[in-house]
Amino acid sequence: MNKDIYKKLLDEQLNELGRKKLLREIMDRQGPQGAAVSVNGKTLVNFSSNDYLGLAASPRLISASMAASRDFGAGAGAARLLAGGTRLHKELEEKAAAFTGHEAALLFNSGYHANTGTIPALAGPDCTIFSDELNHASIIDGCRLSRAKTVIFRHADPEHLGRLLKAERAENERALIITESVFSMDGDIAPIEDIFGLCERYGADLYVDDAHAVGVLGAGRGSLAHFGLTPSGPAVIQMGTFSKALGSYGAFIAADIGIIGWLKNTARTFIFSTALPPSVAGASLAALEILDSGEGLSLMEKLHANRNLLYNGLSKQGFDMGDTKSPVIPVFVGGIDEAVLASKRLLDAGFYVPAIRPPTVNRARLRLQVTAAHSESHINSLLAALK
């Protein structure tokens, strides 16, 4: 295509996004992540971060990251299978597995890498995937890449899932049920216990995306611990990230040792990606040590106390927040125009609360994300601004 024609086409499409108020712009910080951030020279109270425990700027994580860089260098230099890893990577896998109660774990460079690499490695033409209709884009892409038959079940509806398992699965065919645990845009929690029961009943495997649950639910160990489940019976694959509540970067898949061995040899996003920098592995190890201690439990208690303070305040003001039961709190204020205007007014008042719009979600909303780093004053000031 001629370059001028291509540019005109892109300009027209961008203008159309702008007309529909769907155009997005990047706002970069001039300092560390935290309850308050500096953006374009203005200090904003930050309610848009996944840094649930306030660890992203933790001196312990920063110190561990610096020490790992001194010992192992700035970059990995190669994929793990080509000696790009260090003893820190292996130690992090061992600790992630033990922390979540699995036999083994494997590091990936992001949650997106984990989902788009693991799902195709586990599912193919001999498997039917059953996927929640509100699953994250990375899960959707993983299902597409797998080329397996994918059946969509109604959001957080185990009864509908059960009917589909009975009707859509061919005899003796493998089945893989995939769900987020804490849904990243709605903040509700999947009925993992009921879905686990369906896995046992129908001999299906379970894949749980715990990106927003590790460090938040089950004393930090995620949704299985939250529901008192152990990864036994059906094959259970748990994806967790270090980039949210753990304040670092990267992700892991935890499962039995056979599945992890298979992924090392078949997951393309693992095989063909340069390993995480040693500094990231060092910071993640420090974060896991915090989570597995009294300090971690205290941070989680503060997180949930802050979440309840904000949620109860919003409830008293009559806001529609859907079925959220986590620190992710959607606030439905109307359509796209209303959400964009509300976000702008909050920005003018000193609060960073982006509007979430299609195609990310079908229904526009403000998405509030509360953390352990927020003070009661931060939360009460936001409630006053929203009122």
N, C-alpha and C positions, 0 to 999 in steps of 0.2 A: 504494500500500500504506500502511495506517495506520502512523504513526511508531512506536508502541509495539510493534506486531507485527513491524515491521522490526528494531527494536532487539533484541527477544527472539530473533528468528531469527539475527541476527549473534552475539549472546551465546552461543547454543547451538552455533554453528559454531566460534567461538573456543574454547569449552570443550572441544569435541571435538578440536580441534588440540592443546590442552594435554594432554588425556588420552593422545593418541598421541605426545606429546613432539615435536610438529612446530611448536609455537608459537615465533615468533621475536621477539626484543626488540632494540632498538637500543642500542648502547653507544657513546656519543659521547666523543671525546677532549677533553682539556683543554689540548692543546698540539699541536705539529707532528707530522706523520707521520715515522716513523723506526724504527730497529731496536728502540727502546724507546719506549713511549707511556704517557701518563698517562690513566687511565680511573677515574673516580669517586675521585680522590685517591690511586690506587694505581699504582705504576710496573710496567708489564708488558713483558716481552720479547715483541716482536710478530712472530709468524710467520703473519700473515694478510693481508699487504699485497702489492699488485701493483707497488709501488715498487721494481722489481728492481735498479735502479742507485743507489738512495738519493738521487735528485735532487729529490724533492718539497720538501725543505727546503733545497735548495742556495742559498747566498747569491747565486750568479750568476743563478739563475732568479728569485729574489725581487727582486734589483736590476733585472733586465730587466722584470719585471712592473710594478714601481713606475714605472720610466721611461716605459713605454707608457701607464700611467694618466695620468701628468702631461702627456704629449704629446697623447693622444687621448681622455681622459676615462674614466669608470668603466664606462659601458655602450655597446653598439653603437648602440642606439636604433632599429634597423630591420633588416630582412632584407638580405642582401648585394645582392639585385637592386633594393633601394630605398635604396642608398647607406649601408647599415649597415656596410660593410666599410671597411678602411683599407689603406694601402700595406703594413702589416705582414701582413695576411691574404694579400694577393697574394704577398708575398715568401715567406711560410711555404709556400704551395702550390708555388711554384717550387722551393724547397729540398727539400720532401718528395718531389717528382717526381724531381729529380736524385739525391737520396740513395738512392732505391729503384730507379733505372734506368728510369723511365717517361717518356713524353713530357709528361705533364701530371698535375695532381692537383686535387682539389676538397675544401674543408674541410666537415666536418659537425660538429654540436655534440656528438656522442658516437658511440661505436661502434654503439650501438643505432639512433641516427638514420641512420647510414651504411648499415647492413644493411637496415633497414625502408624506406629511401628508394630505395636503389640497386637492390635485387633486383626490386621491382615495375616500376621504370623500364626494366630490361633484359629482363624476361621477361613474357610474356603468353600468350594462347591459342595463339599460333603457336610456342610453345617448351615443351620438357619440361625440368624441373629434376631433376637427380640430386643428392640431398643425403645426406651422411653421417648415420647414425642418431643420433650423439651431438653433432650441431651445436648451437651456442648458441641460446638462446630467441629472440634477435633474428633469427637466420637463419630459424628456424622461422616466426616471425611475418612476416618478409619474403616467404617462400615463400607463405604463406597470402594475404597482401595482393596478391600478383601474380596470383592466380587461374590460374596456369599449372598444368598437370599436374605433380605432384611425385612422384618415385619415390625411395624410401629405399633406400640401399645399406648393407650391413653395415659396421660401423665399421672404417675403415682397411683395407678389403678391395678392392684394385683388381681382383682376379679376378672377384669378384661384380659390381663396377661394370661391368666389360667385358661380362659376360653380359647385364646389364640394358640397357646401351647398345644392344646388338645386338637384344634382344627387345622393348624398350618404346618405342623411338624410331620414329616414323613416317617414311616416306621423305621426304627433303628438309626435315624439320622441324628447327628450331634446337634445340640442346641446350646447357644450362648446368650445369656440374658445380660444386657448392659444397661447400667443406670448410674447417674450421678447420685451421690448421697445427699449432700447439701447442694441444692441447685443455685448456680451462681447468679442468676438474675431474679429469682423469686424468693430465695432464702428458705424455702420449705425443705423438709427432710423426707427422703424416699422411705417407704415402708419396707426397709431392708429385711426385717424379720419375716414378713409375709412372703417376700420374694425369695428369700432363702428357703422357706418351706416349699415353695413351688419347685425350686431347683431339686430338692430332695425327692419330691413326689414324681417329677417327670424326668429325673436323671439329667438335668441341664447343668451347665457350668455357669458361674456368676462372675461378672466383671464389674467392679465397683470403682467409680471415679471419685476418690476421696480428696480431691484437690482443695476443697473448702472445708474439709472435716478434720484432716490431720492437724493437730495443734488446737483444735476447737472442740471436738466431741470425744467422748470416751477417754477422759483424762489425757487427751491429746493423741491417743492411738487410733482414732478414727471411728467410722460408723459401725464396724463390726463389734468393737469393744463397747460402743454406746448401747448397742442392742444385746450385749452379752453373748455374742456369737463367736465361735472359734472356727478357723478355716479348716474344717474337716467335712467328711461326707462328700458333697459335690466339690469339684475343683473351684477354688475361690481365688480370683486374681484381684489384688487391691492396688490401685494406682494412687500414689501420694506425691505431693510436691514439696520442695524446700523453699519455694519462691513466695509463699503466702505467709502463713502463721510462723514459719521458721525463719523468715527474714532474709533468706539467702537466694539461691537459684538452682534450677534443675528439678528433676523428678525421679521417681523410682517405681518399679513394678515389684511387688512382693507376692510370692506364691510358693508352691512346693518346688523342691529342687529340680524336679524333672522339667517343669514348665520353664524355669529360669534357664536351665541348660539349653532348651530348645530355642528360647528367645536370643541367647547369645549367638546362635548360629543362623537365625532366620529373620530377626527383626531388622529391617533395612535401615531404619533411622538410628539404630544402635551401631550396626556394622559400618555404615558409611559416614558417620559423623565424627569429627574430632572430639576427643574427650573434654569434659568440663575442665576449666582451668583449676589447678591445684588450690588456688586461693578460695574458690567456691566450695570445694570439698572440705577444706579446713573450716570455713565459716559454718557449713551445714553440720559438721560434727559438733561444733560448739553449741549450735542451736539444739541438737538432739540431747546433748548433755543437760542443757537448761530444762528442756521439756521433761526429762526423766528425773526431775528433782523437785524439791519443795518450792523452789523459785518458779518453776514452770506451773505448778498447780496454783500458786498465788496469782500468777499472771492470768491464768484461765478463769479463776474466780472473779478477778477484776473485769475481764472481758465480758463475762456473762452478766455481771452486775450493771455494767455500763449499757449493755444491750437491753436489759430489762428497763432501765431508767429511760432510755430513749423510746423504746416501744410503748411503754405505759404512758409516757407523755404524749406521744402521737395519738394513741388510742383515745385519750381524754379530749383531744382536739378534734376527734372524729375523722381522722384520715383513714383512707382505704389502703391497707398494707397486704392484702391477700392472705395467704396462709403461712407467712414466714415464721420460722421457729429458730432462727439463727441470727448471727450478727449481720447478715445481709438483709436489709429492710427496704423493700420497694415502697415507694409512695406514689400512688396513682392520683395525678392532679388534673386529668383530662387527656386531650389528644396531644399530638406532636407540638403544636403551637404553644399550648399551655405549659408543657414540660420544658420546652426551650426557654420560654419567658421566665418561668420559676427559677430555672438554673441561673439565668443571667441576673435576676434580682438577688439571688443568694450570693452570687459572685460579687456583686456591687456591695453587699452587706458584709463581705469578708469570709464567705464560706465556699469551699470548693466542692460542689455537688453536681457533677455532669448529668445531663439528661440522657437517658438510654432510649434509643429510637430504633425503628425498623432499619435494616433487616436483622439487627441483633435480637430484637424482640418483636412480637406482633403488636404489643400494646405499650405505648410510650409510658415512661415513668421516670421519676427521680430514683436513683439507687443510693441509699445511705449505707455506708459500711463503718460500723463502730469498732473501735479497737480498745485494748487495755491501756493504751497511751493517752486516751482522751480523759480529761478531767470532768467532774460534774459541771463545772462552769462552761466548758466547751459544749456539753450536751444541752444544758439549760439555755444557753445563748442561741443555739440552733433552733430549739423549740420556740423561743420567742420570735426569731426571725421568720420561721414557718407560719406561725400564728398571724 
